[in-house]
Amino acid sequence: MLLGNLLLALVWTALRGEFSLANLVTGQVFGYLILLALVKGEVLPTSPYIGRVHRAVGLAAFFLWELVRANLRLALDVATPRYQMKPGILAIPLDTTRDSEILLLAMLINLTPGSVALDVSDDRKVMYVHVMYIDSPETARSEIKDGFERRVRQLLG
């Protein structure tokens, strides 16, 4: 399916007459939608590629939402005279065990303002994260586990 999607993107770019990144991305999106319609119409057999792309887009959308939310919270805290930060370091038990999953989770945590992945235990069962806004440790843990970690496991697991 990936090869078919790339082929459709190249066909789109050739039909447009200009080889550019914008045309390739547009062709990739249109190609995916065509493949999705063919799979839903039972013309093509189902493929894990369709679900994986869906989960990747979901993770990207969730990350962008969290990024905007964290930036707004941080900007509001800096702009107001009252200090809202309650920083702390949390030990988050991991359900992910593969290096790729742990790396992606740590990258997403580090890219979100207000949180930094500090370390992972040697047995890869605990990640230590510095969080700037901790209302309760359980809430902060569940936000990371039910947010980023669950989506990373769905995508890569």
KEGU-283038 format. One line per 2 residues: number of its first residue (from 0); for each residue x, y, z of C-alpha. Coordinates in pm, 1 decimal, decimal comma, always signed. Layout:
NUM = X:Y:Z ~ ...
***
This chain:
0 = +0,0:+0,0:+0,0 ~ +282,4:+242,2:+78,0
2 = +431,2:+182,3:-264,9 ~ +90,4:+238,6:-424,6
4 = +49,9:+561,8:-231,3 ~ +392,4:+683,2:-342,4
6 = +311,5:+590,5:-701,1 ~ -15,2:+784,5:-688,0
8 = +172,9:+1084,5:-543,1 ~ +421,7:+1072,3:-829,7
10 = +138,7:+1045,0:-1082,8 ~ -28,0:+1348,3:-924,3
12 = +298,2:+1542,5:-941,2 ~ +345,6:+1445,6:-1307,7
14 = -8,9:+1552,1:-1391,3 ~ +45,1:+1886,8:-1219,6
16 = +358,6:+1940,0:-1428,3 ~ +573,3:+2073,8:-1144,5
18 = +791,2:+1861,7:-918,2 ~ +767,4:+2029,2:-577,5
20 = +726,0:+1926,1:-216,2 ~ +378,7:+2079,1:-204,7
22 = +267,8:+1872,3:-504,4 ~ +418,9:+1555,2:-357,2
24 = +243,9:+1607,6:-23,0 ~ -85,9:+1686,7:-195,4
26 = -45,2:+1377,3:-412,0 ~ +33,9:+1169,2:-104,3
28 = -285,1:+1288,7:+67,2 ~ -501,1:+1232,4:-241,1
30 = -337,8:+894,5:-298,8 ~ -413,4:+791,3:+58,5
32 = -775,8:+898,8:+21,2 ~ -806,0:+699,8:-303,2
34 = -656,1:+390,2:-137,4 ~ -884,7:+436,4:+163,0
36 = -1189,5:+454,7:-66,9 ~ -1075,7:+142,6:-252,6
38 = -1027,0:-48,0:+73,9 ~ -1364,5:+68,5:+210,1
40 = -1529,1:-25,6:-119,6 ~ -1368,7:-369,2:-89,4
42 = -1188,4:-331,1:-420,9 ~ -853,0:-373,9:-243,7
44 = -783,4:-597,3:+57,8 ~ -739,5:-430,8:+393,9
46 = -388,4:-324,8:+484,8 ~ -213,8:-229,4:+810,0
48 = -82,3:+76,7:+623,2 ~ -425,9:+241,8:+628,1
50 = -463,9:+206,4:+1005,3 ~ -105,5:+308,6:+1073,9
52 = -140,8:+631,7:+876,9 ~ -464,7:+700,0:+1062,1
54 = -291,9:+651,8:+1399,2 ~ +7,6:+866,1:+1293,7
56 = -222,9:+1151,9:+1197,7 ~ -407,5:+1109,5:+1528,3
58 = -81,0:+1125,5:+1723,5 ~ +28,3:+1435,1:+1531,3
60 = -305,4:+1607,1:+1594,9 ~ -293,5:+1517,7:+1965,4
62 = +63,9:+1646,6:+1990,2 ~ -28,8:+1975,6:+1822,2
64 = -322,1:+2016,2:+2061,7 ~ -98,8:+1949,6:+2363,1
66 = +166,6:+2185,4:+2224,1 ~ -81,9:+2471,8:+2188,8
68 = -234,0:+2400,4:+2530,1 ~ +105,2:+2389,2:+2705,2
70 = +224,4:+2707,3:+2532,7 ~ -91,0:+2894,2:+2630,7
72 = -64,1:+2775,5:+2990,6 ~ +300,1:+2877,3:+3011,3
74 = +237,8:+3215,6:+2844,8 ~ -52,5:+3287,1:+3079,4
76 = +161,4:+3197,2:+3379,3 ~ +444,2:+3425,3:+3264,5
78 = +208,1:+3713,9:+3181,8 ~ +20,0:+3711,5:+3512,2
80 = +173,4:+3830,1:+3837,3 ~ +62,6:+3523,1:+4030,3
82 = +298,3:+3224,0:+4018,5 ~ +105,0:+2909,5:+3913,1
84 = +391,1:+2660,6:+3869,6 ~ +410,9:+2354,4:+4090,2
86 = +718,1:+2175,5:+3953,1 ~ +821,5:+1824,5:+4039,0
88 = +984,2:+1507,9:+3914,4 ~ +761,6:+1208,7:+3848,7
90 = +846,0:+842,8:+3810,3 ~ +620,0:+715,7:+3535,0
92 = +591,1:+338,0:+3496,5 ~ +625,8:+247,6:+3130,2
94 = +421,0:-0,7:+2933,3 ~ +649,2:+58,0:+2634,2
96 = +966,7:-147,8:+2626,9 ~ +1118,3:-101,2:+2280,7
98 = +1378,9:+166,5:+2220,8 ~ +1182,0:+325,6:+1935,6
100 = +870,7:+364,9:+2151,0 ~ +1064,3:+505,6:+2447,2
102 = +1254,2:+743,9:+2219,0 ~ +938,3:+877,1:+2052,7
104 = +767,5:+916,3:+2390,9 ~ +1066,7:+1105,7:+2532,7
106 = +1083,1:+1328,7:+2224,1 ~ +713,6:+1416,1:+2247,5
108 = +747,9:+1493,1:+2618,0 ~ +1056,7:+1709,8:+2559,8
110 = +894,8:+1902,6:+2274,6 ~ +595,5:+1993,6:+2489,8
112 = +671,3:+2305,7:+2697,4 ~ +660,2:+2245,7:+3069,3
114 = +790,1:+1889,4:+3068,5 ~ +1127,7:+1723,9:+3022,6
116 = +1206,7:+1353,1:+3010,0 ~ +1510,9:+1320,2:+3233,9
118 = +1603,8:+954,4:+3241,8 ~ +1487,2:+598,6:+3189,1
120 = +1567,9:+324,5:+3437,3 ~ +1812,4:+53,7:+3332,0
122 = +1534,6:-205,1:+3309,6 ~ +1327,5:+36,2:+3091,8
124 = +1027,8:+15,2:+3319,3 ~ +1030,4:+371,5:+3459,0
126 = +1079,2:+711,2:+3297,0 ~ +1160,3:+1012,2:+3510,8
128 = +994,3:+1331,3:+3391,0 ~ +1019,6:+1687,5:+3520,6
130 = +679,4:+1854,7:+3501,4 ~ +621,1:+2224,7:+3572,2
132 = +251,5:+2200,8:+3658,2 ~ +159,5:+1915,1:+3889,7
134 = -189,3:+1937,6:+4036,4 ~ -154,2:+1581,7:+4161,5
136 = +109,2:+1322,1:+4071,8 ~ -157,1:+1069,7:+3967,2
138 = -320,3:+1318,2:+3728,7 ~ +12,9:+1413,4:+3571,9
140 = +108,8:+1046,3:+3530,5 ~ -224,9:+956,2:+3374,7
142 = -203,2:+1252,1:+3132,2 ~ +127,1:+1118,8:+2999,6
144 = +26,9:+750,8:+3004,7 ~ -323,1:+797,0:+2859,5
146 = -211,8:+1069,1:+2621,7 ~ +127,5:+1024,4:+2464,3
148 = +223,7:+673,1:+2573,2 ~ -103,5:+510,9:+2465,8
150 = -87,4:+673,3:+2122,7 ~ +280,4:+584,6:+2077,4
152 = +206,2:+221,3:+2162,9 ~ -84,9:+215,0:+1917,9
154 = +133,9:+357,7:+1643,3 ~ +451,9:+156,3:+1694,8
156 = +326,1:-142,6:+1888,9
***
